[in-house]
Amino acid sequence: MRDALAKAHDALARHDWEACVGLLTDASADDPIVEAERLDALAEATWWLGRWEECIDARQRAFRTYDELGDTRRAGQCAVSLYETYGFRAKPAVASGWLQRARRALEDDPDCVEHGALLLREAEIAHSGGGLESASDLAGRALALGRRLRAPNLEAEALQTLGRVLIDAGEIERGLAHMDEAMLLAVEGRLGPYSTGKVYCSLIGACEDLGDLRRAAEWTEATTEWSKQHPFAIFPGICRLHHAGVLDRRGDMADAERELDRACDELLGSHLANAAAAFAEVGDIRRRLGDLGRAEEAFGRAEELSGRVCAGTALLRLAQGRVADATRIITGCMVEQSPNPLARVRVQPAAIQIAVASGDLAGARDCLQELESTAALFGTPMLQALAALARGRVLLAEHDVDGACASLRDALARWQELEVPYEIATTRTVLGQALREAGDEAGAQVSFAAARQQFALIGARLDATADTGEVAGVRLPAGLTAREAEVLALIAAGMPNKEIATTLHLSVKTVSRHLSNIFTKIGVSSRSAATAFAFEHDLAGRR
């Protein structure tokens, strides 16, 4: 058994998980220490193969044996590993129990790598709860311990944990510097596969949050190469999720969807939360590609796995004209968001867009103020571009066309600097609407044409038909939008506002706002005059 165990450890070092399992399955040792080591190695190999029940069984048996032997360090490490495994399996109560066992095993033994691993899990819990000061202290202690013990895995994981905490505290440069230092340990080959994957994915996740697209792209190649060496591991699925985000930002939406499909397959058996995130991203890409039916399927799968409706579903409802449903969903998403400002930024642009569509300009303003505060705090180009685009939407809804045009031009310049085609095209569309309302029809047409061309290049069929004031290629009169033309047609049909709202899946308040805009644009003050205008311009009966 000792000879087989030595060969198994050699297989683990080569990342040959199957060979390790073959050597250790259907075997046992009379010596309890050797048996515990066999179970521990077997758990490690089956973890990487995604064989969760086998992994958990072996790890729990290893923990019990180490505990009975009084080997608190290795018992504590098993407990930490089980905490993470149950967390991956979306069983937080069981995970919490194992973390408590890890505390009991390691609390009186602070000068070991195993205690450092416990400190990092405590830091992550504090961080997720908004306790940045406590998280920073715990991660700093783990970092000092890792360096003192010359333990590169602990040092690298502590650097990335501390880096994420610093970023969320607004110390972006320091935080990214810590994470880059952790990456050096990874690319030098000094880390094990778990620490390598954790550092890679954490850094790319931070870059996505901050909009540091160039840094993310720089590390993506290394991440992808690493993933190819671990085709059955959990981290390739997560790394693919991040890689797809980079592809999406570049406008390679079809490639991003294919990468996400693979991520979904890999993550379904391992990490349910990330599998849900992958399905949500698939849904959002399909929504923007105009494949609303399959987007619905992907969002439904994400909801099934996570138990929550995501912000992407709210934007899908908006695209379907179901504004009231979109408002209800996005309101729930905002309530569920953590106090972490970078986490809230992921939802705020959608919340502002939906609030504007529903006529809730006060709500849009409140959300915009929070988004702009976050952009000012972190100061990254992407956050500033998001805030400028959102401000342009709100100002346009408030009929401050000069302010809207200025803000949207600012957003457009920032997106062009970042080289993100979808956002460039979206901003051009909103700018075209603002220019039209300002009376600059020539400028509006140029902006719309550029947006259509950009959308066509990346295959975003839904947004290529955005509300540019045309229906089926026919120019609408008086600067009416396609939605306003729909409302006007129903007015001409004699429908009251409540019935129009039901027909178009809008709120009554939104219909009233559209009616006010229509009256202003066509220069009338009554429904009868608006009806006459509709018949005069061949808009009656349109839907």
C-alpha positions in Angstrom: 0.0 0.0 0.0 2.9 2.4 0.8 4.3 1.7 -2.7 0.9 2.3 -4.3 0.5 5.5 -2.3 3.9 6.8 -3.4 2.9 6.1 -7.1 -0.5 7.8 -6.5 1.2 10.9 -5.1 3.4 11.0 -8.2 0.3 10.8 -10.4 -1.2 13.7 -8.4 1.9 15.7 -9.1 1.5 15.0 -12.8 -2.2 15.9 -12.6 -3.0 12.3 -13.8 -6.2 12.0 -11.7 -7.3 8.8 -13.4 -4.1 7.0 -12.7 -4.3 8.1 -9.1 -7.8 6.8 -8.7 -6.8 3.5 -10.3 -4.0 3.0 -7.8 -6.1 3.8 -4.7 -9.6 2.5 -5.4 -10.6 -0.9 -4.0 -7.6 -0.9 -1.7 -7.0 -0.2 2.0 -4.2 -0.2 4.5 -4.0 -1.8 8.0 -2.0 1.2 9.2 -4.5 4.0 10.0 -2.0 6.7 9.0 -1.4 5.2 5.6 -5.2 4.6 5.2 -5.9 8.2 6.0 -3.4 9.3 3.5 -4.9 7.0 0.8 -8.3 8.4 1.4 -7.0 12.0 1.3 -5.2 11.4 -2.0 -8.3 9.6 -3.4 -10.5 12.5 -2.4 -8.1 14.9 -4.2 -8.1 13.0 -7.4 -11.9 12.4 -7.5 -12.5 16.1 -6.8 -10.7 17.1 -10.0 -12.6 14.5 -11.9 -15.9 15.9 -10.6 -16.8 12.6 -8.9 -18.3 14.4 -6.0 -19.9 11.6 -4.0 -16.7 9.6 -4.0 -14.7 12.7 -3.1 -16.9 13.6 -0.2 -17.0 10.0 1.1 -13.2 9.7 1.0 -12.5 13.1 2.5 -15.0 12.5 5.4 -13.4 9.2 6.2 -9.9 10.7 6.0 -11.1 13.5 8.4 -12.4 10.9 10.9 -9.2 8.9 10.8 -6.9 11.9 11.2 -9.1 13.2 14.0 -9.0 9.9 15.8 -5.2 9.9 15.4 -5.0 13.4 16.9 -3.5 14.8 13.7 -5.3 18.1 14.0 -3.6 19.8 11.1 -4.5 17.3 8.4 -8.0 16.8 10.0 -8.4 20.6 9.8 -7.3 20.7 6.2 -9.8 18.0 5.3 -12.5 20.0 7.1 -11.6 23.2 5.1 -11.7 21.1 1.9 -15.1 19.7 2.7 -16.4 23.2 3.5 -15.4 24.3 0.0 -16.8 21.2 -1.6 -20.2 21.5 0.0 -20.1 25.2 -0.9 -19.6 24.2 -4.6 -22.5 21.8 -4.3 -24.8 24.7 -3.0 -25.2 23.1 0.5 -24.3 26.1 2.7 -25.6 24.6 6.0 -23.4 21.5 5.7 -20.5 23.6 4.5 -20.9 25.8 7.7 -20.7 22.7 9.8 -17.4 21.6 8.3 -16.0 25.1 8.7 -16.8 25.0 12.4 -15.0 21.6 12.6 -12.0 23.2 10.9 -12.0 26.0 13.5 -12.1 23.5 16.3 -9.2 21.5 14.9 -6.9 24.4 14.0 -7.7 27.2 16.5 -4.8 26.3 18.9 -2.3 25.7 16.1 -1.8 29.1 14.4 1.7 28.5 12.9 0.8 26.2 10.0 -0.3 26.3 6.4 -3.6 24.6 7.4 -4.4 27.5 9.7 -3.6 29.9 6.9 -6.2 28.1 4.7 -8.8 28.6 7.5 -7.9 32.3 7.8 -8.6 32.8 4.1 -12.0 31.1 4.2 -12.8 33.4 7.2 -11.6 36.3 5.1 -13.8 35.4 2.2 -16.9 35.1 4.5 -16.2 38.5 6.0 -15.6 40.0 2.5 -18.9 38.7 1.2 -20.7 40.2 4.1 -19.2 43.6 3.6 -16.7 43.4 6.4 -13.8 44.7 4.5 -11.6 45.7 7.5 -12.0 42.3 9.0 -11.4 40.5 5.7 -8.3 42.6 5.1 -6.9 41.7 8.5 -7.5 38.0 8.1 -6.0 37.9 4.6 -3.0 39.9 5.7 -2.4 37.4 8.5 -2.6 34.6 6.0 -0.2 36.3 3.7 2.4 36.9 6.4 2.1 33.3 7.4 2.5 32.0 3.9 5.6 34.1 3.4 7.1 33.1 6.8 6.5 29.4 6.1 7.6 29.8 2.4 4.3 28.3 1.3 3.7 29.6 -2.3 0.1 28.3 -2.5 -0.9 30.0 0.7 0.9 33.2 -0.3 -0.7 33.3 -3.7 -4.2 32.7 -2.5 -3.7 35.3 0.3 -2.5 37.8 -2.3 -5.6 37.4 -4.5 -7.9 37.5 -1.5 -6.3 40.6 -0.1 -6.3 42.1 -3.7 -10.1 41.6 -4.1 -10.7 43.2 -0.7 -8.5 46.2 -1.5 -10.3 46.7 -4.8 -13.7 46.7 -3.1 -12.3 49.2 -0.6 -11.5 51.5 -3.5 -7.7 50.9 -3.5 -7.7 49.6 -7.1 -4.0 49.9 -8.0 -2.9 48.2 -4.8 -5.4 45.5 -5.2 -4.5 44.7 -8.8 -0.8 44.8 -7.9 -1.4 42.1 -5.2 -3.2 40.0 -7.8 -0.6 40.5 -10.4 2.0 39.3 -7.9 -0.1 36.2 -7.2 -0.2 35.6 -11.0 3.6 35.6 -11.1 3.7 32.7 -8.7 1.2 30.9 -11.0 3.0 31.4 -14.3 6.3 30.5 -12.7 4.8 27.1 -12.1 5.2 27.3 -8.3 1.6 26.6 -7.5 -0.6 23.6 -7.4 -3.6 23.3 -9.8 -6.2 24.5 -7.3 -4.3 27.6 -6.3 -3.4 28.3 -10.0 -7.1 28.1 -11.0 -8.3 30.2 -8.1 -5.8 33.0 -8.8 -6.4 33.0 -12.5 -10.1 33.2 -12.3 -10.2 35.7 -9.4 -8.0 38.1 -11.3 -10.1 37.9 -14.5 -13.2 38.3 -12.4 -11.8 41.5 -10.9 -10.9 42.8 -14.3 -14.4 42.1 -15.5 -15.9 44.0 -12.5 -13.6 47.0 -13.1 -13.8 46.9 -16.9 -10.0 46.4 -17.1 -10.6 44.7 -20.4 -7.0 44.8 -21.6 -5.7 43.2 -18.4 -8.3 40.5 -18.6 -7.4 39.8 -22.3 -3.7 39.6 -21.3 -4.4 36.9 -18.7 -7.1 35.1 -20.7 -4.6 33.4 -23.0 -2.7 32.0 -20.0 -6.0 30.9 -18.4 -7.1 29.1 -21.6 -3.8 27.3 -22.0 -4.0 26.2 -18.3 -7.6 25.0 -18.8 -6.5 22.8 -21.8 -4.3 20.8 -19.4 -7.2 20.1 -17.0 -10.2 19.1 -19.2 -12.2 17.5 -16.4 -11.6 20.0 -13.6 -13.9 22.5 -12.1 -11.8 25.5 -12.9 -11.8 25.1 -16.7 -15.6 25.6 -16.6 -15.2 28.8 -14.5 -12.3 30.0 -16.7 -14.4 29.4 -19.8 -17.1 31.6 -18.2 -14.6 34.4 -17.8 -13.1 33.8 -21.3 -16.5 34.1 -22.8 -16.9 37.4 -21.1 -13.8 38.7 -22.8 -15.0 37.3 -26.2 -18.4 39.0 -25.7 -16.8 42.3 -24.9 -14.8 42.1 -28.1 -18.0 41.5 -30.1 -17.3 37.8 -30.8 -20.8 36.9 -29.5 -21.2 33.6 -31.4 -17.8 32.3 -30.1 -18.7 33.5 -26.6 -22.0 31.5 -26.7 -20.1 28.3 -27.8 -17.6 28.8 -24.9 -20.4 29.3 -22.5 -22.2 26.1 -23.7 -19.0 24.2 -22.8 -18.8 26.0 -19.5 -22.4 25.0 -18.7 -21.7 21.3 -19.4 -18.6 21.4 -17.2 -20.1 23.3 -14.3 -23.4 21.4 -14.1 -21.8 18.6 -12.2 -19.5 20.7 -10.1 -20.4 24.3 -9.1 -24.1 25.0 -9.4 -23.8 28.8 -8.7 -21.3 29.2 -11.6 -23.4 26.9 -13.8 -26.3 29.3 -13.2 -24.2 32.3 -14.0 -23.1 30.6 -17.3 -26.7 29.9 -18.3 -27.6 33.5 -17.5 -24.8 34.7 -19.8 -25.9 32.4 -22.5 -29.4 33.9 -22.2 -28.1 37.4 -22.4 -26.1 36.7 -25.5 -29.1 35.1 -27.1 -31.3 38.0 -26.1 -29.0 40.4 -27.9 -28.7 38.1 -30.9 -32.5 38.3 -31.2 -33.1 34.7 -30.3 -35.6 35.5 -27.6 -37.1 32.0 -27.4 -33.8 30.3 -26.7 -32.9 33.1 -24.4 -36.0 32.3 -22.4 -34.8 28.7 -22.1 -31.3 29.7 -20.9 -32.6 32.2 -18.3 -35.1 29.5 -17.1 -32.3 27.1 -16.6 -30.3 29.7 -14.6 -33.3 30.4 -12.4 -33.8 26.7 -11.8 -30.2 26.3 -10.7 -29.9 29.4 -8.6 -33.5 29.8 -7.3 -33.4 33.5 -8.4 -34.5 35.5 -11.5 -31.6 37.4 -13.0 -31.3 40.9 -14.4 -31.0 39.4 -17.9 -34.5 38.1 -17.6 -35.7 41.6 -16.8 -34.1 42.9 -20.0 -35.7 40.1 -21.9 -39.1 41.1 -20.6 -38.3 44.7 -21.7 -37.4 43.4 -25.2 -40.8 41.6 -25.3 -42.6 44.8 -24.4 -43.5 43.4 -20.9 -42.4 46.5 -19.0 -44.3 45.8 -15.8 -42.8 42.4 -15.6 -39.3 43.8 -16.3 -39.8 46.4 -13.5 -40.9 43.7 -11.0 -38.0 41.5 -11.8 -35.3 44.2 -11.7 -36.7 45.6 -8.4 -36.2 42.2 -6.9 -32.7 41.9 -8.3 -31.7 45.3 -6.7 -33.1 44.2 -3.3 -31.1 41.0 -3.4 -27.8 42.7 -4.3 -25.1 42.9 -1.7 -23.9 46.2 -0.4 -20.7 45.8 -2.5 -20.9 48.6 -5.0 -19.1 46.6 -7.7 -21.7 43.9 -7.4 -24.5 46.5 -7.6 -23.1 48.0 -10.8 -23.8 44.7 -12.6 -27.5 45.4 -12.2 -27.8 49.2 -12.1 -27.6 49.9 -15.9 -30.5 47.5 -16.6 -32.4 49.0 -13.7 -32.0 52.5 -15.1 -33.0 51.4 -18.6 -36.1 49.7 -17.3 -37.1 52.6 -15.0 -36.9 55.0 -18.0 -39.0 52.7 -20.1 -41.6 52.5 -17.3 -41.7 56.2 -16.8 -40.2 56.0 -13.3 -37.8 58.9 -13.8 -37.4 59.5 -10.1 -36.3 55.8 -9.6 -34.0 56.1 -12.6 -32.4 59.2 -11.1 -31.8 57.5 -7.7 -30.2 54.5 -9.4 -28.1 56.8 -11.6 -26.8 58.7 -8.6 -25.6 55.5 -7.0 -24.0 54.3 -10.2 -22.2 57.7 -10.7 -20.9 57.5 -7.1 -19.4 54.1 -7.7 -17.9 55.3 -11.0 -16.3 58.3 -9.2 -15.1 56.1 -6.4 -13.3 53.5 -8.6 -12.6 55.8 -11.5 -12.2 53.0 -14.1 -13.0 53.8 -17.8 -15.7 51.2 -18.1 -17.6 52.3 -15.0 -17.4 55.9 -16.2 -18.7 54.8 -19.7 -21.6 52.9 -18.0 -22.5 56.0 -16.0 -22.3 58.4 -19.0 -24.6 56.1 -21.0 -27.0 55.8 -18.2 -27.0 59.6 -17.6 -27.7 60.1 -21.3 -30.8 57.8 -21.1 -32.2 59.6 -18.1 -31.6 63.1 -19.5 -33.2 62.1 -22.8 -36.3 60.8 -20.9 -36.4 64.2 -19.1 -36.2 65.9 -22.5 -32.9 67.6 -21.7 -31.6 66.9 -25.2 -28.5 69.1 -25.0 -27.4 67.4 -21.8 -28.3 63.9 -23.2 -26.3 64.5 -26.4 -23.2 65.7 -24.4 -23.4 62.7 -22.0 -23.9 60.2 -24.8 -21.0 61.6 -26.8 -18.8 61.3 -23.7 -20.0 57.6 -23.3 -19.4 56.9 -27.0 -15.8 58.2 -26.8 -15.1 56.1 -23.7 -16.6 52.9 -25.3 -14.5 53.5 -28.4 -11.4 53.8 -26.3 -12.3 50.5 -24.7 -13.0 48.9 -28.1 -16.3 47.2 -27.1 -18.5 47.1 -30.2 -21.8 46.2 -28.6 -21.7 49.1 -26.2 -20.5 51.4 -29.0 -23.5 50.5 -31.2 -26.0 50.8 -28.2 -24.7 54.2 -27.4 -24.9 55.3 -31.0 -28.6 54.2 -31.1 -29.5 56.3 -28.0 -27.5 59.2 -29.3 -29.5 59.0 -32.6 -32.7 59.2 -30.6 -31.4 62.3 -28.7 -30.2 64.0 -31.9 -33.6 63.4 -33.5 -35.4 64.9 -30.5 -33.0 67.9 -30.7 -34.1 68.4 -34.4 -30.9 67.2 -35.9 -32.4 64.6 -38.3 -29.2 64.3 -40.4 -27.1 63.7 -37.4 -29.6 61.1 -36.1 -29.6 59.2 -39.4 -25.8 59.1 -39.4 -25.8 57.7 -35.8 -28.5 55.2 -36.5 -26.7 54.0 -39.7 -23.4 53.5 -37.8 -25.2 51.6 -35.0 -27.0 49.3 -37.5 -23.7 48.6 -39.2 -22.0 47.8 -35.9 -24.8 45.6 -34.7 -24.8 43.7 -38.0 -21.1 43.0 -37.7 -21.5 41.3 -34.4 -24.8 39.7 -35.3 -27.0 41.5 -32.7 -30.2 41.2 -34.6 -32.5 42.5 -31.9 -30.6 45.7 -31.4 -30.1 46.2 -35.1 -33.8 46.9 -35.1 -33.7 49.2 -32.1 -36.2 52.1 -31.8 -34.9 54.4 -34.5 -38.2 55.9 -35.6 -38.8 53.5 -38.4 -41.3 50.6 -38.8 -40.6 47.9 -41.4 -38.2 50.4 -43.1 -40.8 53.2 -43.3 -39.8 56.5 -41.8 -42.3 57.7 -39.2 -43.6 61.3 -39.1 -42.9 64.0 -36.5 -40.1 62.1 -34.9 -42.4 59.4 -33.5 -40.7 56.3 -32.2 -41.9 52.8 -33.2 -43.5 52.3 -29.7 -45.2 55.7 -29.9 -46.6 54.7 -33.3 -48.0 51.6 -31.8 -49.7 53.6 -29.0 -51.0 56.1 -31.5 -52.5 53.3 -33.6 -54.4 52.0 -30.6 -55.6 55.5 -29.7 -57.0 55.7 -33.2 -58.7 52.3 -32.6 -60.5 53.9 -29.7 -58.8 52.1 -26.9 -58.5 53.7 -23.4 -55.1 53.9 -21.7 -55.8 50.8 -19.5 -56.6 48.6 -22.5 -53.6 49.9 -24.4 -51.4 49.0 -21.4 -52.8 45.5 -21.4 -52.4 45.0 -25.1 -48.8 46.2 -25.2 -47.8 44.7 -21.8 -47.0 48.2 -20.4 -48.0 50.0 -17.3 -50.8 52.6 -17.5 -48.2 55.2 -16.3 -45.9 54.4 -19.2 -48.8 54.7 -21.7 -49.7 58.1 -20.3 -46.0 59.2 -20.7 -46.1 57.9 -24.3 -49.4 59.8 -24.9 -47.9 63.0 -23.6 -44.8 62.6 -25.9 -47.1 61.9 -28.9 -49.2 65.0 -28.3 -46.1 67.2 -28.0 -44.5 65.8 -31.2 -47.5 65.9 -33.4 -48.7 69.2 -32.0 -52.2 68.2 -30.8 -54.0 68.4 -27.4 -56.7 65.8 -27.7 -57.2 62.1 -28.5 -59.6 63.0 -31.4 -56.9 65.2 -33.0 -54.3 62.5 -32.5 -56.7 60.0 -34.2 -57.0 62.3 -37.1 -53.2 62.6 -37.4 -52.9 58.8 -37.3 -55.4 58.4 -40.2 -53.8 61.3 -42.2 -50.4 59.7 -41.9 -51.5 56.1 -42.5 -50.6 55.0 -38.9 -54.1 53.8 -37.9 -54.3 50.0 -37.8 -50.5 49.6 -37.4 -49.3 47.1 -34.8 
